Amino acid sequence: MLDQTNRLLVVDDQPDLCEFISEAATALGFETCVASESAEFQRVLLDFRPTVVVMDLQMPGTDGIELLRYLAKQGSKAHVLVASGMDERVLATAEQVGRAQGLNMLGTLRKPIYLPDLEAILRKTMRGESALTPADLDGAIRRKEIEVFYQPKARRTGPKCWIVEGVEALARWRHPQMGFVSPARFIPLAEQSGLIRALTERVLETSMQQSAEWRAAGLELSVAVNLSPQLLNDLGFPDRVDQLAERLNVERRKIIFEVTESAAMSDPEATMEVLTRLRVKNFDLSIDDFGTGYSSLKQLYLMPFGELKIDISFVRDVCDHEDARTMVETMVMLAHRLGLKTCAEGVETQAILDYLESVTCDLAQGYFIGRPMPGDQIAAAVTAWNARQPVPTTNATS
């Protein structure tokens, strides 16, 4: 009988990280095991027969390259994910070494590891995971199984003072049998099947309803909604959004549409009309994942964006790498010279937040400020965060 068990082996000498990875894998349905040194790794490999191995490159008494060689020698068919705090170039080279030895390399993750990134990678390896069809997703949208979680965004309002004044809306699918389905699975399915419009409008309507409820309760928050590339040439989309805002009595200036840099620049002429009409109707626009695409700066400054979001891949490295600091500081300066606000994604520590203040970044988003959560939890989370901030003495948004 074919073994459908998903087994994950964590090879790392950091107990907290091992626990984090194990808990994430267990929640997805993996059996898990941990090895903290070479001899234990060799024993567990033979006894546990993992289907996935997550390993550090720096281990007591050995290193990850030696462990890769041992995996290859044993003829392991496991998926291998290299997770380390070392430089990206070292990680990329280690991945190539593994591939050259015939291993099934999953890729690399830099520490600190973020849960959505880890979950997305692990799901790709799972045996026996039920295939999702467009009919499944269409039914989920119709039955309102697609929920919306909200992640806080804080604005710099004074020295050491960041006040949460907005959120980003994120789609979550709570499947009745499979539990939460990763967006990494259902968003591509929506785009491939033509359901992305229905999914986006479901998220948008839910977010607008939630915004109206918050406002009625005295909580003024902007809401950012991700806009699929497929909607950027839908000339009817601005009118539908405007009608929805009118029906739900939502302040249009509180709704922000986030568009990835690569999507906005893939066909600038085709997308210019939709984006401009959204701004004319008083909705705001944010260019997302900035720095990861290949945009023309000329086209960028012609686009009607009001905010530039700096990608997590730069932000999370600012405390350790001078190159990352240079990139973030340059992007903040560029945005400000173009009259745009800047928002940094992936803020995981106070040190990162302090650095962003030093380069006059306007907004920040990340687990340090708040994780994605249901709408009914936002008010308490925002109140708790804002209560810890000092009373602002100056307006520091520029």
C-alpha positions as CSV (number, residue, x, y, z in Angstrom):
1,M,0.0,0.0,0.0
2,L,1.3,3.5,-0.9
3,D,2.4,5.4,2.2
4,Q,0.6,8.7,2.3
5,T,2.1,9.9,5.6
6,N,3.7,13.3,5.6
7,R,6.8,13.3,7.8
8,L,8.9,16.3,8.5
9,L,12.4,16.3,10.1
10,V,13.8,19.6,11.5
11,V,17.6,19.7,11.7
12,D,18.6,22.7,13.8
13,D,20.2,23.5,17.1
14,Q,17.7,26.3,18.0
15,P,14.9,24.8,20.2
16,D,12.5,27.7,19.7
17,L,12.8,27.5,15.9
18,C,12.4,23.7,16.0
19,E,9.3,24.1,18.0
20,F,7.9,26.8,15.6
21,I,8.5,24.7,12.5
22,S,7.2,21.6,14.2
23,E,4.0,23.3,15.3
24,A,3.4,24.8,11.8
25,A,3.9,21.4,10.2
26,T,1.8,19.5,12.7
27,A,-1.1,21.9,12.0
28,L,-0.8,21.0,8.3
29,G,-1.0,17.3,9.1
30,F,2.7,16.3,9.3
31,E,4.3,13.9,11.7
32,T,7.4,15.7,13.0
33,C,10.7,14.9,14.5
34,V,13.7,17.1,15.5
35,A,17.5,16.5,15.3
36,S,19.9,18.9,16.9
37,E,23.2,17.3,15.9
38,S,24.8,15.2,13.2
39,A,24.7,11.7,14.9
40,E,21.0,12.2,15.8
41,F,20.2,13.4,12.3
42,Q,21.8,10.2,10.8
43,R,19.9,7.9,13.2
44,V,16.5,9.7,12.8
45,L,16.9,9.8,9.0
46,L,16.9,6.0,8.8
47,D,14.3,5.4,11.5
48,F,11.8,8.2,10.7
49,R,12.1,8.2,6.9
50,P,11.1,11.9,6.5
51,T,9.3,13.1,3.4
52,V,10.5,16.7,4.1
53,V,13.8,17.8,5.7
54,V,14.1,21.4,6.9
55,M,17.8,22.0,7.8
56,D,20.1,24.8,9.0
57,L,23.5,25.3,7.4
58,Q,25.4,25.9,10.6
59,M,25.2,23.0,13.1
60,P,27.5,22.1,16.0
61,G,30.3,19.8,14.9
62,T,29.2,19.7,11.3
63,D,27.5,21.9,8.6
64,G,24.6,21.7,6.3
65,I,26.7,20.9,3.2
66,E,27.9,17.7,4.9
67,L,24.3,16.8,5.8
68,L,23.3,17.3,2.2
69,R,26.1,14.9,1.1
70,Y,24.9,12.3,3.6
71,L,21.3,12.6,2.4
72,A,22.5,12.1,-1.2
73,K,24.6,9.1,-0.1
74,Q,21.6,7.5,1.5
75,G,19.6,8.0,-1.7
76,S,17.0,10.1,0.1
77,K,14.0,11.1,-1.9
78,A,12.8,13.6,0.7
79,H,12.1,17.2,-0.2
80,V,14.9,19.4,1.3
81,L,14.4,23.0,2.5
82,V,17.5,25.0,3.6
83,A,16.6,27.5,6.3
84,S,19.4,29.6,7.6
85,G,20.3,33.1,8.7
86,M,23.3,33.2,6.3
87,D,23.6,35.5,3.3
88,E,21.3,34.9,0.4
89,R,24.2,34.1,-1.9
90,V,25.3,31.3,0.5
91,L,21.8,29.9,0.6
92,A,21.5,29.9,-3.2
93,T,24.8,28.1,-3.5
94,A,23.9,25.5,-0.9
95,E,20.7,24.8,-2.9
96,Q,22.7,24.3,-6.1
97,V,25.1,21.9,-4.2
98,G,22.1,19.8,-3.2
99,R,20.6,19.8,-6.7
100,A,24.0,18.8,-8.1
101,Q,24.0,15.7,-5.8
102,G,20.6,14.7,-7.0
103,L,18.5,15.9,-4.0
104,N,14.9,17.1,-4.3
105,M,15.6,20.7,-3.2
106,L,12.5,22.7,-2.2
107,G,14.4,26.0,-2.1
108,T,15.6,28.2,0.7
109,L,14.2,30.4,3.6
110,R,16.2,33.0,5.4
111,K,15.7,33.3,9.1
112,P,13.6,34.7,10.7
113,I,11.1,32.4,9.0
114,Y,7.7,33.7,8.4
115,L,4.7,31.3,8.9
116,P,2.9,32.0,5.6
117,D,6.1,31.4,3.6
118,L,6.8,28.1,5.5
119,E,3.2,26.9,5.1
120,A,3.1,27.7,1.4
121,I,6.3,25.6,0.8
122,L,5.2,22.7,3.0
123,R,1.8,22.4,1.3
124,K,3.5,21.8,-2.0
125,T,5.1,18.6,-0.6
126,M,2.1,17.1,1.0
127,R,1.1,13.6,0.0
128,G,-2.6,12.7,-0.4
129,E,-3.7,16.4,-0.2
130,S,-7.1,16.7,-1.9
131,A,-7.0,18.5,-5.2
132,L,-9.0,21.7,-5.3
133,T,-11.1,22.4,-8.4
134,P,-12.7,25.6,-9.7
135,A,-16.1,24.2,-8.7
136,D,-14.8,23.9,-5.1
137,L,-13.7,27.5,-5.0
138,D,-16.8,28.8,-6.8
139,G,-18.9,27.0,-4.2
140,A,-16.8,28.4,-1.3
141,I,-17.3,32.0,-2.6
142,R,-21.0,31.5,-3.0
143,R,-21.3,29.9,0.5
144,K,-19.2,32.6,2.0
145,E,-16.5,30.2,3.2
146,I,-14.0,32.8,2.1
147,E,-13.3,34.9,5.2
148,V,-11.4,38.1,5.5
149,F,-8.7,38.7,8.1
150,Y,-7.1,42.1,8.7
151,Q,-3.5,42.9,9.4
152,P,-2.8,46.3,11.2
153,K,-0.8,49.1,9.6
154,A,0.7,51.7,11.8
155,R,1.5,55.3,10.9
156,R,4.4,57.2,12.3
157,T,3.0,60.2,14.2
158,G,5.9,61.3,16.4
159,P,9.1,60.2,18.1
160,K,8.8,56.5,18.9
161,C,5.1,56.7,18.2
162,W,3.4,54.5,15.6
163,I,-0.5,54.6,15.7
164,V,-2.5,52.0,13.9
165,E,-4.8,53.8,11.5
166,G,-5.4,51.1,8.9
167,V,-5.4,47.5,8.0
168,E,-4.8,45.2,5.0
169,A,-7.6,42.8,4.0
170,L,-6.4,39.2,3.4
171,A,-8.5,36.4,2.0
172,R,-8.8,33.2,4.1
173,W,-10.6,30.0,3.1
174,R,-12.0,27.9,5.9
175,H,-12.7,24.6,4.2
176,P,-15.3,22.4,6.1
177,Q,-13.1,19.3,5.7
178,M,-9.5,20.6,5.1
179,G,-9.6,23.5,7.6
180,F,-7.8,26.7,6.5
181,V,-6.6,26.4,2.9
182,S,-3.4,28.4,2.1
183,P,-3.9,31.5,-0.2
184,A,-0.9,30.1,-2.0
185,R,-3.3,27.3,-3.2
186,F,-6.5,29.1,-3.9
187,I,-5.4,32.5,-5.3
188,P,-3.6,30.9,-8.3
189,L,-6.6,28.7,-8.8
190,A,-8.9,31.8,-8.8
191,E,-6.7,33.5,-11.4
192,Q,-6.4,30.4,-13.6
193,S,-10.1,29.7,-13.5
194,G,-11.4,33.2,-14.0
195,L,-12.9,33.3,-10.5
196,I,-10.5,36.1,-9.3
197,R,-13.1,38.8,-10.0
198,A,-15.7,37.1,-7.9
199,L,-13.2,36.4,-5.1
200,T,-11.9,40.0,-5.1
201,E,-15.4,41.4,-5.0
202,R,-16.3,39.1,-2.2
203,V,-13.3,40.3,-0.2
204,L,-14.0,43.9,-1.1
205,E,-17.7,43.8,-0.1
206,T,-16.8,42.1,3.2
207,S,-14.1,44.7,3.9
208,M,-16.4,47.6,3.1
209,Q,-19.1,46.2,5.4
210,Q,-16.5,45.8,8.1
211,S,-15.2,49.3,7.6
212,A,-18.7,50.7,8.0
213,E,-19.1,48.7,11.2
214,W,-15.8,50.0,12.6
215,R,-16.8,53.5,11.7
216,A,-20.2,53.2,13.4
217,A,-18.3,52.0,16.6
218,G,-16.0,55.0,16.5
219,L,-13.0,53.2,15.0
220,E,-11.7,55.0,11.9
221,L,-9.5,52.6,9.8
222,S,-8.4,52.6,6.2
223,V,-8.7,49.2,4.5
224,A,-6.3,48.0,1.8
225,V,-7.5,45.4,-0.7
226,N,-5.2,43.5,-3.1
227,L,-6.2,44.0,-6.7
228,S,-5.4,41.1,-9.1
229,P,-3.6,41.9,-12.4
230,Q,-6.7,40.5,-14.3
231,L,-8.8,43.3,-13.0
232,L,-6.5,46.0,-14.1
233,N,-7.9,46.0,-17.7
234,D,-11.5,45.5,-16.5
235,L,-13.0,48.9,-17.5
236,G,-16.2,48.2,-15.6
237,F,-14.4,47.6,-12.3
238,P,-14.2,51.3,-11.1
239,D,-17.9,51.8,-11.6
240,R,-18.8,48.6,-9.7
241,V,-16.5,49.6,-6.8
242,D,-18.0,53.0,-6.7
243,Q,-21.6,51.6,-6.6
244,L,-20.6,49.2,-3.8
245,A,-19.1,52.1,-1.8
246,E,-22.3,54.1,-2.3
247,R,-24.6,51.2,-1.3
248,L,-22.6,50.5,1.9
249,N,-22.0,54.2,2.8
250,V,-18.2,53.8,2.9
251,E,-15.8,56.7,2.7
252,R,-13.9,56.1,-0.5
253,R,-10.7,57.7,0.7
254,K,-10.6,54.9,3.4
255,I,-10.3,52.2,0.7
256,I,-6.9,51.5,-0.8
257,F,-6.2,49.2,-3.7
258,E,-2.8,47.5,-3.6
259,V,-1.3,46.6,-7.0
260,T,2.0,44.7,-7.3
261,E,4.8,46.5,-9.1
262,S,5.0,43.7,-11.8
263,A,1.3,43.8,-12.4
264,A,1.1,47.5,-12.8
265,M,4.0,47.7,-15.2
266,S,3.2,44.6,-17.3
267,D,1.0,46.7,-19.6
268,P,1.0,50.3,-18.4
269,E,-1.2,51.7,-21.1
270,A,-3.9,49.1,-20.5
271,T,-4.0,49.6,-16.7
272,M,-3.6,53.4,-16.7
273,E,-7.3,54.1,-17.3
274,V,-8.6,51.7,-14.6
275,L,-6.1,53.0,-12.0
276,T,-6.8,56.7,-12.9
277,R,-10.6,56.2,-12.7
278,L,-10.2,54.7,-9.2
279,R,-8.3,57.7,-8.1
280,V,-10.8,60.1,-9.7
281,K,-13.5,58.4,-7.7
282,N,-11.4,59.1,-4.5
283,F,-10.1,55.6,-3.9
284,D,-6.4,55.4,-3.1
285,L,-3.8,53.3,-4.7
286,S,-0.6,51.6,-3.4
287,I,2.1,49.9,-5.4
288,D,2.9,46.7,-3.6
289,D,6.1,44.6,-3.3
290,F,8.1,47.5,-4.6
291,G,11.7,46.7,-5.5
292,T,11.0,43.1,-6.7
293,G,9.9,43.9,-10.2
294,Y,11.4,45.5,-13.2
295,S,9.5,48.7,-13.6
296,S,10.3,51.7,-15.6
297,L,10.7,54.7,-13.3
298,K,9.2,56.9,-15.9
299,Q,6.0,54.8,-16.0
300,L,6.1,54.7,-12.2
301,Y,5.9,58.4,-11.7
302,L,3.2,58.7,-14.4
303,M,1.0,56.1,-12.5
304,P,-1.5,57.7,-10.0
305,F,-0.3,55.9,-6.9
306,G,-0.5,57.5,-3.4
307,E,1.6,54.9,-1.5
308,L,4.7,52.8,-2.1
309,K,5.1,49.5,-0.1
310,I,8.6,48.3,0.4
311,D,8.9,44.6,0.0
312,I,9.5,42.4,3.0
313,S,12.7,40.9,1.5
314,F,14.4,44.3,2.0
315,V,12.8,45.3,5.3
316,R,13.6,42.2,7.3
317,D,17.4,42.5,6.6
318,V,17.9,46.2,7.6
319,C,19.4,45.3,11.0
320,D,21.9,42.9,9.5
321,H,22.9,44.1,6.0
322,E,24.1,47.5,4.9
323,D,22.9,46.8,1.3
324,A,19.3,46.3,2.6
325,R,19.5,49.6,4.6
326,T,20.7,51.4,1.5
327,M,17.9,50.0,-0.6
328,V,15.2,50.9,2.0
329,E,16.5,54.4,2.5
330,T,16.7,55.0,-1.2
331,M,13.2,53.8,-1.8
332,V,11.8,56.0,1.0
333,M,13.7,59.0,-0.5
334,L,12.5,58.2,-4.0
335,A,8.9,57.9,-2.9
336,H,8.9,61.1,-0.9
337,R,10.4,63.0,-3.8
338,L,7.6,61.7,-6.0
339,G,5.0,62.8,-3.4
340,L,4.2,59.2,-2.2
341,K,3.8,57.8,1.3
342,T,5.9,54.8,2.1
343,C,4.9,51.6,3.9
344,A,7.4,48.9,5.0
345,E,6.2,45.3,5.1
346,G,7.7,42.6,7.3
347,V,8.3,44.6,10.5
348,E,9.1,41.9,13.0
349,T,11.1,43.7,15.7
350,Q,11.4,47.0,17.6
351,A,14.8,47.4,16.0
352,I,13.4,47.4,12.5
353,L,10.7,49.8,13.5
354,D,13.3,52.1,15.0
355,Y,15.3,52.0,11.8
356,L,12.3,52.9,9.7
357,E,11.7,55.9,11.9
358,S,15.3,57.0,11.4
359,V,14.8,57.0,7.6
360,T,11.4,58.7,7.9
361,C,9.3,55.8,6.6
362,D,5.6,56.8,7.0
363,L,3.9,53.5,7.7
364,A,4.8,50.0,9.0
365,Q,3.2,46.6,8.8
366,G,4.3,43.2,10.2
367,Y,3.9,40.7,13.0
368,F,5.5,43.0,15.5
369,I,2.6,45.4,15.1
370,G,-0.1,42.7,14.6
371,R,-0.8,39.4,12.8
372,P,-3.8,39.0,10.5
373,M,-6.9,38.5,12.5
374,P,-10.7,38.4,12.1
375,G,-12.5,41.7,12.0
376,D,-14.1,41.3,15.4
377,Q,-10.6,41.2,17.0
378,I,-9.2,44.3,15.4
379,A,-10.7,46.9,17.8
380,A,-9.1,45.3,20.9
381,A,-5.8,44.8,19.1
382,V,-5.7,48.4,17.8
383,T,-6.7,49.8,21.2
384,A,-4.0,47.7,23.0
385,W,-1.2,48.7,20.5
386,N,-2.2,52.4,20.4
387,A,-2.4,52.6,24.2
388,R,1.3,51.7,24.5
389,Q,2.4,54.5,22.2
390,P,3.6,57.8,23.7
391,V,1.5,60.9,23.2
392,P,2.6,62.4,19.8
393,T,4.2,65.8,20.1
394,T,4.6,66.5,16.4
395,N,3.1,65.5,13.1
396,A,5.8,63.3,11.6
397,T,4.1,62.0,8.5
398,S,6.3,63.8,6.0
